[in-house]
Protein backbone atom coordinates (compact mmCIF):
# COMPACT_ATOMS: atom_id res chain seq x y z
CA UNK A 1 0.00 0.00 0.00
CA UNK A 2 2.81 2.42 0.79
CA UNK A 3 4.46 1.56 -2.51
CA UNK A 4 1.32 2.85 -4.21
CA UNK A 5 0.90 5.89 -1.94
CA UNK A 6 3.73 6.81 0.46
CA UNK A 7 1.56 9.48 2.12
CA UNK A 8 -0.93 7.07 3.75
CA UNK A 9 -1.01 6.62 7.53
CA UNK A 10 -1.74 3.19 8.97
CA UNK A 11 -3.54 2.46 12.22
CA UNK A 12 -3.13 -0.74 14.26
CA UNK A 13 -6.28 -1.80 16.10
CA UNK A 14 -6.63 -4.43 18.79
CA UNK A 15 -7.67 -5.38 22.30
CA UNK A 16 -4.90 -3.66 24.24
CA UNK A 17 -6.05 -5.18 27.51
CA UNK A 18 -4.36 -8.40 26.39
CA UNK A 19 -0.54 -8.62 26.34
CA UNK A 20 -0.42 -10.64 23.12
CA UNK A 21 -1.80 -7.70 21.17
CA UNK A 22 1.41 -5.87 22.05
CA UNK A 23 3.92 -8.72 21.81
CA UNK A 24 2.47 -10.54 18.80
CA UNK A 25 0.52 -7.72 17.14
CA UNK A 26 2.24 -4.39 17.59
CA UNK A 27 5.64 -6.04 17.97
CA UNK A 28 5.45 -7.26 14.39
CA UNK A 29 4.08 -3.98 13.07
CA UNK A 30 6.43 -1.62 14.89
CA UNK A 31 8.03 -0.29 11.73
CA UNK A 32 4.78 -0.22 9.74
CA UNK A 33 2.03 1.54 11.67
CA UNK A 34 1.79 5.26 12.45
CA UNK A 35 -0.92 5.04 15.09
CA UNK A 36 -2.33 2.62 17.65
CA UNK A 37 -6.12 2.79 17.93
CA UNK A 38 -7.66 3.01 21.39
CA UNK A 39 -11.24 3.40 22.61
CA UNK A 40 -12.55 4.52 25.98
CA UNK A 41 -16.13 4.73 27.15
CA UNK A 42 -16.58 5.87 30.72
CA UNK A 43 -18.31 2.86 32.20
CA UNK A 44 -21.13 2.73 34.66
CA UNK A 45 -20.04 2.24 38.26
CA UNK A 46 -23.48 0.79 39.07
CA UNK A 47 -24.90 -0.37 35.74
CA UNK A 48 -28.22 -1.52 37.21
CA UNK A 49 -29.45 1.97 38.03
CA UNK A 50 -26.83 4.52 37.04
CA UNK A 51 -28.08 5.24 33.54
CA UNK A 52 -30.25 8.09 34.78
CA UNK A 53 -28.13 9.24 37.76
CA UNK A 54 -30.98 9.14 40.27
CA UNK A 55 -31.40 7.59 43.69
CA UNK A 56 -29.33 7.65 46.88
CA UNK A 57 -26.03 7.06 45.08
CA UNK A 58 -26.57 9.73 42.41
CA UNK A 59 -23.95 12.17 43.76
CA UNK A 60 -21.23 9.53 43.98
CA UNK A 61 -22.13 8.23 40.53
CA UNK A 62 -22.00 11.76 39.14
CA UNK A 63 -18.54 12.45 40.55
CA UNK A 64 -17.29 9.11 39.26
CA UNK A 65 -18.26 10.03 35.70
CA UNK A 66 -17.21 13.68 36.03
CA UNK A 67 -13.63 12.88 37.11
CA UNK A 68 -13.14 9.75 35.00
CA UNK A 69 -11.32 11.56 32.16
CA UNK A 70 -8.63 13.17 34.33
CA UNK A 71 -8.22 10.10 36.49
CA UNK A 72 -8.98 6.77 34.80
CA UNK A 73 -8.55 7.75 31.14
CA UNK A 74 -5.29 9.59 31.78
CA UNK A 75 -3.86 6.62 33.72
CA UNK A 76 -5.04 4.19 31.06
CA UNK A 77 -3.34 6.13 28.27
CA UNK A 78 -0.10 6.44 30.26
CA UNK A 79 -0.05 2.65 30.65
CA UNK A 80 -0.82 2.18 26.95
CA UNK A 81 2.01 4.55 26.00
CA UNK A 82 4.44 2.60 28.21
CA UNK A 83 3.44 -0.70 26.55
CA UNK A 84 3.86 0.82 23.10
CA UNK A 85 7.36 2.10 23.92
CA UNK A 86 8.30 -1.33 25.22
CA UNK A 87 7.51 -2.83 21.81
CA UNK A 88 8.78 0.15 19.81
CA UNK A 89 11.83 1.41 21.74
CA UNK A 90 13.09 3.65 18.94
CA UNK A 91 11.73 7.00 17.75
CA UNK A 92 9.31 7.79 16.38
CA UNK A 93 6.90 5.55 18.25
CA UNK A 94 3.35 5.19 16.94
CA UNK A 95 0.92 7.81 18.19
CA UNK A 96 -2.21 6.86 20.11
CA UNK A 97 -5.38 7.40 18.09
CA UNK A 98 -8.10 7.77 20.70
CA UNK A 99 -10.65 7.45 17.94
CA UNK A 100 -13.67 6.65 20.10
CA UNK A 101 -14.61 8.20 23.44
CA UNK A 102 -17.90 8.94 25.14
CA UNK A 103 -19.97 7.98 28.19
CA UNK A 104 -21.15 4.39 27.89
CA UNK A 105 -24.77 3.87 26.88
CA UNK A 106 -25.26 7.56 26.09
CA UNK A 107 -27.64 6.42 23.34
CA UNK A 108 -29.89 4.72 25.92
CA UNK A 109 -30.34 7.74 28.19
CA UNK A 110 -32.16 11.02 28.04
CA UNK A 111 -29.40 13.65 27.56
CA UNK A 112 -28.52 15.65 30.67
CA UNK A 113 -25.74 17.78 32.11
CA UNK A 114 -23.91 14.64 33.32
CA UNK A 115 -22.49 14.02 29.85
CA UNK A 116 -21.76 17.73 29.52
CA UNK A 117 -19.60 17.80 32.66
CA UNK A 118 -17.82 14.60 31.60
CA UNK A 119 -17.06 15.99 28.14
CA UNK A 120 -15.85 19.32 29.53
CA UNK A 121 -13.51 17.48 31.89
CA UNK A 122 -12.26 15.40 28.95
CA UNK A 123 -11.71 18.43 26.73
CA UNK A 124 -9.69 20.14 29.47
CA UNK A 125 -7.54 17.00 29.74
CA UNK A 126 -6.95 16.95 25.98
CA UNK A 127 -6.06 20.65 25.91
CA UNK A 128 -3.60 20.23 28.80
CA UNK A 129 -2.03 16.83 28.28
CA UNK A 130 -2.84 15.56 24.78
CA UNK A 131 0.70 16.00 23.48
CA UNK A 132 2.38 14.64 26.59
CA UNK A 133 0.12 11.58 26.53
CA UNK A 134 1.16 10.91 22.94
CA UNK A 135 -2.32 11.34 21.46
CA UNK A 136 -2.05 11.81 17.71
CA UNK A 137 -5.79 11.71 16.91
CA UNK A 138 -8.86 12.13 19.11
CA UNK A 139 -12.43 11.55 17.92
CA UNK A 140 -15.69 11.76 19.84
CA UNK A 141 -18.04 8.88 19.02
CA UNK A 142 -20.65 9.44 17.94
CA UNK A 143 -21.92 13.02 17.77
CA UNK A 144 -25.38 12.46 16.25
CA UNK A 145 -28.05 11.25 18.69
CA UNK A 146 -25.45 9.94 21.13
CA UNK A 147 -24.66 13.07 23.03
CA UNK A 148 -23.74 16.25 21.16
CA UNK A 149 -26.32 16.79 18.40
CA UNK A 150 -29.90 15.58 18.67
CA UNK A 151 -31.56 15.13 15.27
CA UNK A 152 -35.32 14.75 15.18
CA UNK A 153 -37.88 14.66 12.38
CA UNK A 154 -38.33 18.44 12.26
CA UNK A 155 -35.30 19.91 14.03
CA UNK A 156 -31.71 19.48 15.19
CA UNK A 157 -30.51 20.90 18.49
CA UNK A 158 -27.63 20.88 20.95
CA UNK A 159 -28.14 19.26 24.35
CA UNK A 160 -25.83 20.04 27.27
CA UNK A 161 -22.96 18.03 25.79
CA UNK A 162 -23.19 19.86 22.48
CA UNK A 163 -23.16 23.22 24.22
CA UNK A 164 -19.92 22.22 25.92
CA UNK A 165 -18.23 21.49 22.59
CA UNK A 166 -19.39 24.87 21.32
CA UNK A 167 -18.03 26.62 24.41
CA UNK A 168 -14.61 24.97 23.97
CA UNK A 169 -14.38 25.82 20.25
CA UNK A 170 -12.22 28.97 20.74
CA UNK A 171 -9.37 26.74 21.99
CA UNK A 172 -9.00 25.30 18.48
CA UNK A 173 -5.69 26.05 16.79
CA UNK A 174 -4.30 27.82 19.84
CA UNK A 175 -1.03 27.43 21.72
CA UNK A 176 -1.40 25.61 25.03
CA UNK A 177 -0.59 27.57 28.17
CA UNK A 178 0.80 25.52 31.04
CA UNK A 179 -1.26 25.77 34.22
CA UNK A 180 0.95 23.38 36.16
CA UNK A 181 -0.09 20.03 37.68
CA UNK A 182 -3.76 19.48 38.51
CA UNK A 183 -5.34 16.94 40.82
CA UNK A 184 -7.25 14.44 38.68
CA UNK A 185 -10.09 14.14 41.20
CA UNK A 186 -10.29 17.79 42.29
CA UNK A 187 -13.65 19.51 42.03
CA UNK A 188 -12.32 22.16 39.63
CA UNK A 189 -10.25 21.52 36.52
CA UNK A 190 -9.08 24.13 34.02
CA UNK A 191 -7.29 24.66 30.71
CA UNK A 192 -5.78 27.72 29.02
CA UNK A 193 -4.59 28.58 25.52
CA UNK A 194 -3.37 31.55 23.49
CA UNK A 195 -4.58 32.56 20.05
CA UNK A 196 -1.38 34.22 18.86
CA UNK A 197 -2.94 35.52 15.65
CA UNK A 198 -5.38 37.80 17.45
CA UNK A 199 -3.69 38.02 20.86
CA UNK A 200 -6.49 36.34 22.80
CA UNK A 201 -6.29 34.09 25.85
CA UNK A 202 -8.96 31.42 26.35
CA UNK A 203 -9.56 29.75 29.71
CA UNK A 204 -12.07 27.01 30.47
CA UNK A 205 -13.17 25.76 33.90
CA UNK A 206 -15.32 22.88 35.15
CA UNK A 207 -16.83 22.46 38.60
CA UNK A 208 -17.31 18.71 38.96
CA UNK A 209 -18.97 18.78 42.39
CA UNK A 210 -22.63 17.69 42.30
CA UNK A 211 -23.84 19.97 45.12
CA UNK A 212 -21.39 22.75 45.99
CA UNK A 213 -20.22 25.92 44.25
CA UNK A 214 -16.53 26.79 44.16
CA UNK A 215 -14.76 30.15 44.40
CA UNK A 216 -12.09 30.47 41.72
CA UNK A 217 -9.21 32.94 41.61
CA UNK A 218 -7.34 33.46 38.34
CA UNK A 219 -3.86 34.98 38.44
CA UNK A 220 -2.64 36.14 35.04
CA UNK A 221 0.21 38.17 33.57
CA UNK A 222 0.34 40.32 30.44
CA UNK A 223 -3.43 40.26 29.99
CA UNK A 224 -5.86 43.12 29.56
CA UNK A 225 -8.26 42.45 32.37
CA UNK A 226 -10.68 45.21 31.45
CA UNK A 227 -11.97 43.53 28.28
CA UNK A 228 -12.42 40.02 29.72
CA UNK A 229 -15.63 38.22 28.76
CA UNK A 230 -17.04 35.36 30.82
CA UNK A 231 -19.61 32.78 29.73
CA UNK A 232 -21.29 30.26 32.06
CA UNK A 233 -23.16 27.01 31.42
CA UNK A 234 -25.10 26.01 34.53
CA UNK A 235 -28.12 23.97 35.57
CA UNK A 236 -30.08 23.66 38.83
CA UNK A 237 -29.72 19.85 38.81
CA UNK A 238 -28.44 16.90 36.76
CA UNK A 239 -31.63 14.88 36.61
CA UNK A 240 -32.76 13.36 33.27
CA UNK A 241 -33.64 16.12 30.75
CA UNK A 242 -31.57 18.68 32.72
CA UNK A 243 -29.92 21.13 30.37
CA UNK A 244 -27.37 23.92 30.64
CA UNK A 245 -28.59 27.49 30.59
CA UNK A 246 -26.16 30.01 29.17
CA UNK A 247 -25.47 33.27 31.04
CA UNK A 248 -22.75 35.85 31.60
CA UNK A 249 -20.08 34.76 34.07
CA UNK A 250 -19.71 37.54 36.65
CA UNK A 251 -15.99 38.41 36.98
CA UNK A 252 -14.62 40.43 39.88
CA UNK A 253 -11.32 42.14 38.96
CA UNK A 254 -8.41 41.74 41.39
CA UNK A 255 -4.88 43.10 41.44
CA UNK A 256 -3.69 39.91 39.74
CA UNK A 257 -6.63 38.84 37.57
CA UNK A 258 -10.18 37.87 38.43
CA UNK A 259 -12.31 36.04 40.92
CA UNK A 260 -15.64 34.35 40.23
CA UNK A 261 -18.04 31.78 41.58
CA UNK A 262 -18.39 28.52 39.68
CA UNK A 263 -21.83 27.03 40.50
CA UNK A 264 -22.29 23.33 41.18
CA UNK A 265 -21.78 21.08 38.12
CA UNK A 266 -21.08 23.95 35.73
CA UNK A 267 -18.71 24.92 32.93
CA UNK A 268 -17.26 28.38 32.29
CA UNK A 269 -15.11 30.16 29.74
CA UNK A 270 -13.15 33.42 29.97
CA UNK A 271 -11.64 35.19 26.97
CA UNK A 272 -9.39 38.22 27.26
CA UNK A 273 -6.85 40.11 25.16
CA UNK A 274 -3.18 39.43 25.78
CA UNK A 275 -0.89 42.43 26.07
CA UNK A 276 1.46 43.03 23.12
C-alpha positions as CSV (number, residue, x, y, z in Angstrom):
1,X,0.0,0.0,0.0
2,X,2.8,2.4,0.8
3,X,4.5,1.6,-2.5
4,X,1.3,2.8,-4.2
5,X,0.9,5.9,-1.9
6,X,3.7,6.8,0.5
7,X,1.6,9.5,2.1
8,X,-0.9,7.1,3.7
9,X,-1.0,6.6,7.5
10,X,-1.7,3.2,9.0
11,X,-3.5,2.5,12.2
12,X,-3.1,-0.7,14.3
13,X,-6.3,-1.8,16.1
14,X,-6.6,-4.4,18.8
15,X,-7.7,-5.4,22.3
16,X,-4.9,-3.7,24.2
17,X,-6.1,-5.2,27.5
18,X,-4.4,-8.4,26.4
19,X,-0.5,-8.6,26.3
20,X,-0.4,-10.6,23.1
21,X,-1.8,-7.7,21.2
22,X,1.4,-5.9,22.1
23,X,3.9,-8.7,21.8
24,X,2.5,-10.5,18.8
25,X,0.5,-7.7,17.1
26,X,2.2,-4.4,17.6
27,X,5.6,-6.0,18.0
28,X,5.5,-7.3,14.4
29,X,4.1,-4.0,13.1
30,X,6.4,-1.6,14.9
31,X,8.0,-0.3,11.7
32,X,4.8,-0.2,9.7
33,X,2.0,1.5,11.7
34,X,1.8,5.3,12.4
35,X,-0.9,5.0,15.1
36,X,-2.3,2.6,17.6
37,X,-6.1,2.8,17.9
38,X,-7.7,3.0,21.4
39,X,-11.2,3.4,22.6
40,X,-12.5,4.5,26.0
41,X,-16.1,4.7,27.1
42,X,-16.6,5.9,30.7
43,X,-18.3,2.9,32.2
44,X,-21.1,2.7,34.7
45,X,-20.0,2.2,38.3
46,X,-23.5,0.8,39.1
47,X,-24.9,-0.4,35.7
48,X,-28.2,-1.5,37.2
49,X,-29.4,2.0,38.0
50,X,-26.8,4.5,37.0
51,X,-28.1,5.2,33.5
52,X,-30.3,8.1,34.8
53,X,-28.1,9.2,37.8
54,X,-31.0,9.1,40.3
55,X,-31.4,7.6,43.7
56,X,-29.3,7.6,46.9
57,X,-26.0,7.1,45.1
58,X,-26.6,9.7,42.4
59,X,-24.0,12.2,43.8
60,X,-21.2,9.5,44.0
61,X,-22.1,8.2,40.5
62,X,-22.0,11.8,39.1
63,X,-18.5,12.4,40.6
64,X,-17.3,9.1,39.3
65,X,-18.3,10.0,35.7
66,X,-17.2,13.7,36.0
67,X,-13.6,12.9,37.1
68,X,-13.1,9.7,35.0
69,X,-11.3,11.6,32.2
70,X,-8.6,13.2,34.3
71,X,-8.2,10.1,36.5
72,X,-9.0,6.8,34.8
73,X,-8.6,7.7,31.1
74,X,-5.3,9.6,31.8
75,X,-3.9,6.6,33.7
76,X,-5.0,4.2,31.1
77,X,-3.3,6.1,28.3
78,X,-0.1,6.4,30.3
79,X,-0.1,2.7,30.6
80,X,-0.8,2.2,27.0
81,X,2.0,4.5,26.0
82,X,4.4,2.6,28.2
83,X,3.4,-0.7,26.6
84,X,3.9,0.8,23.1
85,X,7.4,2.1,23.9
86,X,8.3,-1.3,25.2
87,X,7.5,-2.8,21.8
88,X,8.8,0.2,19.8
89,X,11.8,1.4,21.7
90,X,13.1,3.6,18.9
91,X,11.7,7.0,17.7
92,X,9.3,7.8,16.4
93,X,6.9,5.6,18.2
94,X,3.3,5.2,16.9
95,X,0.9,7.8,18.2
96,X,-2.2,6.9,20.1
97,X,-5.4,7.4,18.1
98,X,-8.1,7.8,20.7
99,X,-10.6,7.5,17.9
100,X,-13.7,6.7,20.1
101,X,-14.6,8.2,23.4
102,X,-17.9,8.9,25.1
103,X,-20.0,8.0,28.2
104,X,-21.2,4.4,27.9
105,X,-24.8,3.9,26.9
106,X,-25.3,7.6,26.1
107,X,-27.6,6.4,23.3
108,X,-29.9,4.7,25.9
109,X,-30.3,7.7,28.2
110,X,-32.2,11.0,28.0
111,X,-29.4,13.7,27.6
112,X,-28.5,15.6,30.7
113,X,-25.7,17.8,32.1
114,X,-23.9,14.6,33.3
115,X,-22.5,14.0,29.9
116,X,-21.8,17.7,29.5
117,X,-19.6,17.8,32.7
118,X,-17.8,14.6,31.6
119,X,-17.1,16.0,28.1
120,X,-15.8,19.3,29.5
121,X,-13.5,17.5,31.9
122,X,-12.3,15.4,29.0
123,X,-11.7,18.4,26.7
124,X,-9.7,20.1,29.5
125,X,-7.5,17.0,29.7
126,X,-7.0,16.9,26.0
127,X,-6.1,20.6,25.9
128,X,-3.6,20.2,28.8
129,X,-2.0,16.8,28.3
130,X,-2.8,15.6,24.8
131,X,0.7,16.0,23.5
132,X,2.4,14.6,26.6
133,X,0.1,11.6,26.5
134,X,1.2,10.9,22.9
135,X,-2.3,11.3,21.5
136,X,-2.0,11.8,17.7
137,X,-5.8,11.7,16.9
138,X,-8.9,12.1,19.1
139,X,-12.4,11.6,17.9
140,X,-15.7,11.8,19.8
141,X,-18.0,8.9,19.0
142,X,-20.7,9.4,17.9
143,X,-21.9,13.0,17.8
144,X,-25.4,12.5,16.3
145,X,-28.0,11.2,18.7
146,X,-25.4,9.9,21.1
147,X,-24.7,13.1,23.0
148,X,-23.7,16.2,21.2
149,X,-26.3,16.8,18.4
150,X,-29.9,15.6,18.7
151,X,-31.6,15.1,15.3
152,X,-35.3,14.8,15.2
153,X,-37.9,14.7,12.4
154,X,-38.3,18.4,12.3
155,X,-35.3,19.9,14.0
156,X,-31.7,19.5,15.2
157,X,-30.5,20.9,18.5
158,X,-27.6,20.9,20.9
159,X,-28.1,19.3,24.4
160,X,-25.8,20.0,27.3
161,X,-23.0,18.0,25.8
162,X,-23.2,19.9,22.5
163,X,-23.2,23.2,24.2
164,X,-19.9,22.2,25.9
165,X,-18.2,21.5,22.6
166,X,-19.4,24.9,21.3
167,X,-18.0,26.6,24.4
168,X,-14.6,25.0,24.0
169,X,-14.4,25.8,20.3
170,X,-12.2,29.0,20.7
171,X,-9.4,26.7,22.0
172,X,-9.0,25.3,18.5
173,X,-5.7,26.1,16.8
174,X,-4.3,27.8,19.8
175,X,-1.0,27.4,21.7
176,X,-1.4,25.6,25.0
177,X,-0.6,27.6,28.2
178,X,0.8,25.5,31.0
179,X,-1.3,25.8,34.2
180,X,0.9,23.4,36.2
181,X,-0.1,20.0,37.7
182,X,-3.8,19.5,38.5
183,X,-5.3,16.9,40.8
184,X,-7.2,14.4,38.7
185,X,-10.1,14.1,41.2
186,X,-10.3,17.8,42.3
187,X,-13.6,19.5,42.0
188,X,-12.3,22.2,39.6
189,X,-10.2,21.5,36.5
190,X,-9.1,24.1,34.0
191,X,-7.3,24.7,30.7
192,X,-5.8,27.7,29.0
193,X,-4.6,28.6,25.5
194,X,-3.4,31.5,23.5
195,X,-4.6,32.6,20.0
196,X,-1.4,34.2,18.9
197,X,-2.9,35.5,15.6
198,X,-5.4,37.8,17.4
199,X,-3.7,38.0,20.9
200,X,-6.5,36.3,22.8
201,X,-6.3,34.1,25.9
202,X,-9.0,31.4,26.3
203,X,-9.6,29.8,29.7
204,X,-12.1,27.0,30.5
205,X,-13.2,25.8,33.9
206,X,-15.3,22.9,35.2
207,X,-16.8,22.5,38.6
208,X,-17.3,18.7,39.0
209,X,-19.0,18.8,42.4
210,X,-22.6,17.7,42.3
211,X,-23.8,20.0,45.1
212,X,-21.4,22.7,46.0
213,X,-20.2,25.9,44.3
214,X,-16.5,26.8,44.2
215,X,-14.8,30.1,44.4
216,X,-12.1,30.5,41.7
217,X,-9.2,32.9,41.6
218,X,-7.3,33.5,38.3
219,X,-3.9,35.0,38.4
220,X,-2.6,36.1,35.0
221,X,0.2,38.2,33.6
222,X,0.3,40.3,30.4
223,X,-3.4,40.3,30.0
224,X,-5.9,43.1,29.6
225,X,-8.3,42.4,32.4
226,X,-10.7,45.2,31.5
227,X,-12.0,43.5,28.3
228,X,-12.4,40.0,29.7
229,X,-15.6,38.2,28.8
230,X,-17.0,35.4,30.8
231,X,-19.6,32.8,29.7
232,X,-21.3,30.3,32.1
233,X,-23.2,27.0,31.4
234,X,-25.1,26.0,34.5
235,X,-28.1,24.0,35.6
236,X,-30.1,23.7,38.8
237,X,-29.7,19.8,38.8
238,X,-28.4,16.9,36.8
239,X,-31.6,14.9,36.6
240,X,-32.8,13.4,33.3
241,X,-33.6,16.1,30.8
242,X,-31.6,18.7,32.7
243,X,-29.9,21.1,30.4
244,X,-27.4,23.9,30.6
245,X,-28.6,27.5,30.6
246,X,-26.2,30.0,29.2
247,X,-25.5,33.3,31.0
248,X,-22.8,35.9,31.6
249,X,-20.1,34.8,34.1
250,X,-19.7,37.5,36.6
251,X,-16.0,38.4,37.0
252,X,-14.6,40.4,39.9
253,X,-11.3,42.1,39.0
254,X,-8.4,41.7,41.4
255,X,-4.9,43.1,41.4
256,X,-3.7,39.9,39.7
257,X,-6.6,38.8,37.6
258,X,-10.2,37.9,38.4
259,X,-12.3,36.0,40.9
260,X,-15.6,34.4,40.2
261,X,-18.0,31.8,41.6
262,X,-18.4,28.5,39.7
263,X,-21.8,27.0,40.5
264,X,-22.3,23.3,41.2
265,X,-21.8,21.1,38.1
266,X,-21.1,24.0,35.7
267,X,-18.7,24.9,32.9
268,X,-17.3,28.4,32.3
269,X,-15.1,30.2,29.7
270,X,-13.2,33.4,30.0
271,X,-11.6,35.2,27.0
272,X,-9.4,38.2,27.3
273,X,-6.8,40.1,25.2
274,X,-3.2,39.4,25.8
275,X,-0.9,42.4,26.1
276,X,1.5,43.0,23.1
